[in-house]
Amino acid sequence: MTALLVLARAAIWIWRFDTVYKQSMNVVKGVGLGLAAGAAVAAVSSRMMKGKKSAKARTREMRRNTARAVHTMGQIIDGVEGMLK
């Protein structure tokens, strides 16, 4: 009987750790997406404020910079996810 209780406690602890791990990964991904969105908005707004180039050239450059920022944030999220595993 005691062995069953010890086994049940161990199973509950393993389940709890697994649940906490999954929730922490969701939090990290959410924070990363928020940072990526902020970086994209900052890149777009800084380019729009400069205004020395034509509208078409600025738009093309903003798209390129935004894509780079999103790609970089994806790499950062993957790195943090790898550290937490």
Secondary structure, 3 states (H helix, E strand, C coil): CHHHHHHHHHHHHHHHHHHHHHHHHHHHHHHHHHHHHHHHHHHHHHHHHHCCCCHHHHHHHHHHHHHHHHHHHHHHHHHHHHHHC
